[in-house]
Structures are given as structure tokens and as C-alpha cells.
Amino acid sequence: MRYEVIKIITGAEICGMVEEVGDTIRITAPMVCQLSRLDLTNTLATFIPYTPVSSDSMISIDTEHVLHRSKMSEQYIPFYDEASSKWLTMVETESIPLTNKMPKMEYIKDTINKLVAGMSDEELDKLEEEQFLEEDSLLAPSDPKKIH
């Protein structure tokens, strides 16, 4: 077995420990890697299970569904090993922390963070200016005879 990145015809890239079995490849602990820029010099590598609701620790893919394969960069292997080991332990012990509700404030913060993450600095500056203007317009007028 070797660590590989497999791109399949759906466009998904799957990381894992791969072995060839006839006309299929077997991927143990299949994960998807998401990279997020934290700042100018740091990137966060997050490994997410490819089949999170499955109790199987491996998947098989026909080679005809594979667009390309490549060796996983050595730099990522320790992070993959840690994430896949933790995930497989949670699956085996049925200890995946699950809930069907997200606290309302956490949901709102998550949504706002996702929206803001895609905005440029100029757009953020404009948003701050607009919020400031809206707050001013909500204040009561200084002249009590004015209605608005």
C-alpha cells in the first residue's frame, strides 16, 4: 500500500492508502483534503472523511473511473495519518459526536463568517461604512419636533 491522491471522474480528489486489486483500486481510510489560507504564510490542511456516514473503512473504485493518480506529498502524510486514525477510531467505537441541531447563534456566526470570507477588503470596508450609516439613521432625531 502507498499513500496516493486519486482524482475520479466526478472531479473528487480522494487521499488514502491505496492498493490495486485487479481492475479496481482499494482506498483505505479515504479522505478529502481542504486547504484554507490562514494568513500570508500559513495554510490549514483539513482532512475530511470521503464517506462520513459509512461504517466501512475502505472503498473500491473501478480503474475506469479514475482520471489520474499521484503519490501524496510527504508533507501531508502525518496530518492525513492523524485525521484518518482519529476518524476510524470514532467509527469503530461509534463515538462520532453527532447532533441534528446547531445552536442558533453558532449557525448565524457560521453563515456570516462564510459570507465575509469571500469578500474583498474593499467590500468589507464598504459594508462597515454602510452599517455605520444605518446605525446613525436609527438614532432618534436631536430635534424632538422632527418625526424622522
Protein Blocks (a to p, Z undefined) as FASTA:
>chain_A
ZZdddddfkopacddddddehjbccdehiacdddddfblmbccdddddfblmbcbfbdcd
dfklpfbdcdddfklmmmmmmmmmmmmmmmmnopaccdfbdcfklmmmmmmmmmmmmpcf
klmmmmmmmmmmmmmmmpccfblkbmZZ
